[in-house]
Amino acid sequence: MFKKRGLIRIACLAVVVVSGVCGTACFHRAYRAYDPYYNDYHKWNDREADYYRQWCRETHRDGAREFRRLPPDEQEEYWKWRHQHGDHHH
């Protein structure tokens, strides 16, 4: 009887841990990116990511590289490009 309870508890705990890890790893969270050159914020979601990938293609950059990891001068270049393309008021 005690063995069954222990196994059930372990199984439940494993389900909770796995679902928490998968939920965190699988869920893409949007964040707000501040554009210091235009003094506005952009919600970095799938739409903004599409614009970023388009910019990367047009400027021959690695689209797999995270925007947050770009040097400030490249971020500035992106924001200038971004304000000339599409709806930038999020």
C-alpha positions, 0 to 999 in steps of 0.5 A: 500500500505504501509502495503504491502511494510512493510511486503515485506521488513520484509519478505525479511529481514527474508530470508536474516537473515535465509539464513545467519544463515543457511549458517554459521551453515550448512557450515563446514569450513576447517582450517589449523592446525599447527603441532608443533612437525613436523613443518607442517600444515594440512588442517583440512577438511573431510579427516583429520577428518576421520583420527582423528576419526580413531585415536579416535577409535584405541585409545579408545577416544571420536571421538565427542570431537574436536581436538582443545579441546584436551590437548597438550599431546594428540594432540602430540600423534595424530600428531605422529600417523598421520605421521605414517598413510596415506598421511600427506602432504596436 
